[in-house]
Amino acid sequence: MTITPFISRQGLTRRRMLGAALAAGAAVPLAAVAGPAWADRPADAASTRLVLPSPTGPFPVGRVELRLVDGARPDNIAGPGRFRELMATVWYPARHVDGYPVAPWMPAGALEAFLADVGFSALAPLAPSTSGHVGAPVRRSNRRLPVVVFSHGAHSHQGDHTTVVQELAGHGYAVVTIAHPYDTYTVFPDGRVTVPLFDREAPTRPGDFAADLRFVLDCVEQLAAGRNPDADRRELPAGLLGSLDPRRMGAFGWSKGGTATACATLADARIRAGLSLDGPMQMNPRLAGDLDRPFMMMSAEFTRATDPPVAAFWSHLRGWRLNLQAEGAAHISYGDNEALFPQVARLYGWSDAQLQDVIGTLDPDQAVRIQQAYPLAFFDEHLRHRPRHLLDGPSPAFPAVTFLP
């Protein structure tokens, strides 16, 4: 296993930086927050698996990984003659899943690299599985599948919002998750394991993420036209070629990925609808233009009331727009952590206060249902033209959700 070397001009290790982020209250992946509990872990910890919520849709879920190379963007970090290279995963409704293996939440090599970085390799046996089945045949119907592309947050990974992703796939969407190079943990087909690169010269800004999103839209168009964009030309699941609808494409992202989604939606009319999960909308010239296509913001800590860049972006939305906020939500509340951390807390005897310090005071079960329901309703309304009354106003089923004027 080859691990891409870590570079830091400040000489900080990844472990120290993750610890500093946690101390500051920033969102970090599961292992970094759960780490201290492992100093005195119970005897049965190695045999306990964490569980992700099952999707509620009518279809089983398949998935396949692609290695994509953007020949239009040289990669100076990788070296002369190299181009931007990334891994992407396509999730989709499957015809059947019998005999197809269940996909892990995170590739083993990437998971091992991350856990080694934070010093808690014993967490590996806890890693959950997903509802996706590798290589299962695609469910075909009379109409092609609408497509949604996902962008992860800083120093996160493309599986960090699997709850939302597989929920959309189970309801008939193709969802493409991106592993943004130099700001994530991922594994390439040749065995390379890449990790976040804390280097100011690394292309990890929201604009770089947005360029990745737009490149992946190009690859979706290739799949729709019956061409395989995988750089290694690996075999694709039966029925995938020609099954995607390039006229119905949306995008969403969390944190930095939410900012990148906004940048990409402004720049690329192929994105018919964009969704930000607590994106900070960092000051960026790419966010200065007006947007006349639907955009929804699900806020937690980065709100219009507290963050001028978020308010400024909102003021440029000229089309359908909606801003939701869940009372008690933390920055990580719209992702898998809401399902995973309560399980860790029960296993290791965390107090309610310790758990709430990490995931906020929003009820975890409601948090999971919110992230399953609202993104689906948004994309159903704007990619499928199926109006969802859930977006009309407050719902008694989700009492924590506020519609911000």
N, C-alpha and C positions, 0 to 999 in steps of 0.2 A: 504494500500500500504506500503510495507516494503522497505526501502532504505538501501542498503549496506553502512555502516558507512565509512566516509572519515578519512584517517590517513595521517598525514604529520609530518615528524620528525622536519621540520623547523617551524611548527606551522602556516603556511600560509593557508589561506582559498582558495578554488578553485576560488572564485571571484577575489581575489587579484592576483592570479597567472595568470588567464586569462587576467586581465588588464595589468599585466607586459608583457605578451606575445604580446599583441596588441601594447603596447608602443614601443616594440623592433622591430616591423614590422613582427612578426611571423604570421603564418596562424592559425586562430582560427575560430570556427564555427560561423554561421550567427548571432546568438543573441549577442554574445560577442562584435562584431564589430558594429552591428546596435544599440546596447543598448542606447548610449547617445541621439539618436534622439527621444527616447520614453519619455524623460522628458517633451517634449512639443508636443505630438503626435496629429495629426489632428483628428477631431471628427469622421471621417468615417473609422479610422484605424481598428476598431474591425470588420468591415464588409468586409474588403479587404482581398483577398486570394492571396498569391503568386502562380505562375504557373511555373511548370517545362516544358521543351521542350518535345513535343510528339515524340516518336520514329518514324523513317521513314520507318521501315521495313513492309513487307506485312502481318505479323501475329499479332493478338492481344496477349497480354502478361498476363500470370498467375503467381502466386507465392504462396509459402507455407513456413512456418517457421518450423524449426526443433530444438529440444533441444538435444545436442550431449554431451556425456560424454566419455572422453578418459581414460579408465581404466588402461592405461599403464603409466599415469603421475599423481602421487600424488599431491594434492594441499595443501601445508602446510599453505597457507594464510587462506584457508577456514576451516582448522582444521584437526585433526587426522581422518584417514579413508576416507577422501574426495579426489575426483579426479577432474582433469581439466574438467570444464563444460562450454560450450559455446552455444550461439544461432547462427544459420545459417539460411539464407533465400535462397530458390531455386527459381529463375526466369526462365521462359521457354515460348516457343511459345504455345499458347492455341488453342484448337479446336474452342471454342467459349467462350464468357465471359458474355453472357446474364444472369442476375440474380445473378452474383457473385460480392460481394462488392469490391469497389476500395480500395486499400491499402494506408495508410498514408505514408508520407515521413519518419516519425520517430514515433515509438510507443508512444502513449499519455503519459504514465507514465514516459518514458525516456525523452520525450520532456519537460514535466513539471518539472522534476528534474533538467534538465540543465538550464531552464529558471529561476527557483528558485535560482539556484546557482549564476547566474549573476545578479539577482535582477530585472528581467524584465519579469515577468510572463504574462504581457499584450501582449507579442508577440505571444502567443499560437494561437489566431484566424487567424494569418497570415500563419500558416504552410501549405505547399502545399500538394496536393495529388499526387500520382504516376499514371502511366498507367498500373500498375499491378493489377490484379483481384484475390482476395484471393480464392484459392481452385478450380479455373477453370480447366476443363479437359485438359490434355496435347495433343497437336497436334502430332499424330503419322504418320510416313511415312515408306517407305521401308528401311530407314537407321536411325540408332540411332543418337541422338543429340550430337554434340561436346560439351564439357564442359569447362568452364572457371571459375576459383576461384578467388575471389577478397579479398584483404587485405587493410583495411583502415589505415589512418595515426594516429599519436599520439594524444590522447585525442579527437578523432573524433568519428564517428559512421558509421555503415555499410551502411547507406543510403546516405552518403555524395557524392557519385558518381553515383547516380541513373540515371543521363543522359546517361552515358556510359553503365551501366548495362542493362537498359531496351532497349537501342538501339541494343545491342547484342542479347537479347532475342527476340526482334521483327524480327530479321533476322535469327532466327532458332537455337540459342545457348541456352543451359542451363547454367545459371550463378549462382554460389553459393557465396553469400556474407557472410563474417564472422564478428561476433562481438567479438573482442579479449578481454577476461576477464581482468579486472582491468585497462583497458586503453580505455574504451568506456562507452557510455550510452546505456543501453538496458533493456528489460523487459523479465523476465522468465515466463513460463506458470502459476506458482503458485503465481504470483503477485510481486515477488521480482524485485526491480529496482536497477540496479547496475550502478555505476558511476566510473570515473577514480580514481585510488588510487595512490596518490603521495607518494609512499613509495619505497625506494631503494631496498627493499627486494621483492617487488612484481614482478612476472614474466612477465615483459612487454618489454623485449628487442627484437630487431629484430629476434634473434634466437628463442625466445618464439613464436613470430608471425609465423615464418617459420614452427615450429613444429605443430602449429594449422593448417596451410595450408596442411601439409602432412597428418595429421589426417583426415581432411575433404576429401582428396583424397581417403582415406580408406573408408569413408562413401559413397562417390560417387560409389566406386566399389561395395559396398553392394546394393545400389539402382539399379545399373546395373544388379546385379545378382538376383534381385527380392526380396531383403530383406529390411525391414524398419529399418533404423538406429536410428530413433527417440527414445530417452530414455523412453518416455511415451507411445510409440507405438500408437500415435495418427493416425487417418485415413489420408491417403495421397490422393492427387488429382487423379482422374481416369487417368490411362495411365502413371503415373510417373514411377512406378516400371518396370524395364526392358527397359526404354526408353533412358538411357544415355549410351554414348560410352566411356568406360574407356581407349580405345586406342587412343583417341583424346582429351587429356586434356591439357589445358594451364592455366596460372596464370597471374594476374596483380595486381598492388598495387600502392598507392599514398604515397609519403613521406616515413615515416618509413615502410609502407606497400610495397613500391617499393624496399627498402632494403631487406625486408623479402622475397619478391618474388625472388630476386636474390639469396638469401641464399637457399631457397627451391628448386629453379631450379637447382642449382649446386649439391644439395644433392640427388635429386630424379628424376630419368630418366623418371618417368611417366609424368612429366611436359614437354611436347613436345615443348612449346614456352612460353617465359616469356616477360612481358612488365612492365617497371618501369615508373611511372608518377612522374618525378622530385624527385626520390629517392636520399638521400644524401650518400648512400653506406658507412655508418659509418665504421670506422676501425673495422674489424671483421675477425677472422680467417676463418670463414665459407665462406668468399669471396675470399680466396687466390687461389683456384683451377682454372684450365682452364675449359671452357664451350664450348662444340661443338654443342649445339643446338641453334636454333634461339633466339635472344634476341634483343629487341628494347627499346631504352631510349627516352622518350619525356622530354626534359630538359626545365627548366625555370630559377630558381635561383641556383640550384645545377648543375653546368656545369663542364665539363672536364677542362676548362680553369681556373676555379677559385677554384676547390675542388679536391685536390690530390686523395682522396679515389674514387671519380667518375672516374677519369682518370685511376687509377690503375685497377679498375674493368673492364673498357673498354679494357684494354690491355690484359686481360685474355680471351676475347671472341674469340674463334677460329672458330666458325661456322658463319652462316648468322648473320649479325649485322647491326643495323642502329641507328643513333643518330639524332633526330630531335630537333629543337628549334624554338619556335614561338616568333618573335620579339615583345617585349613589354609584354610578359607573366610574371605574378607573380607566386609565389609558388602555389597559389590556383586556377590558371587559367585553370587547367585541371579537374575541378570538377563542382558541381552544383552551387557554388558561383557565377560563371560567368553569370548564368541565374537569380539568386535570388537577388544579390546585386543591379543591375541596377533598378529593380523594387522597392526596398527599397529606393534607391536614388531619384527616381521620386516622390515617395509618400511623402518623407520628405524633399524634396527640397535641397538635397546635391548638391554642385557644382561639376563640372567635376573633379576638382583637388581632392576633398574629395573622390570621387568614385575611382579615379585612385590610390590614396594612398593605397586602399584596394586590388583592383583587377588588377592593372597594366594598361598599356596604350594599350594593345591589344584590338581591337574592340570586345565587348562582343558577338555580333552575330557570328562573325567569330570564336571566341573561342569555342562557343557551337558547331559549325559545325566541327571544328577540332577534338574535342573529340568524336564526333559521327562518323567521317569518318576514322581517322587513326587507332584506335584500331581495328575497324571492318576489315579494309583492312589487317592489320597485322595477325589477327587470321584466316581470310579467306585464306590467302596465305599459312599459315603454319599448320593449322589444317584441312582445307578443300582442300588444294592444288588447290586453285583457284587464280592464279596470278592476282594481282591488280596493274595496272600501276601507281596508286597513289603513290606507294612506290618506283618507279623507279627514281624519281627526282622531282624538284620543279614543282608545278602546278599553273597555272594562277587562278584556283579557290581558292587557299589558298596562297595568296601572302606573308603572314607573316611567312610562314613555311620555315625554312632553313634546308638544309641537311648538317650536319656537317661532314667533311671528317674524 
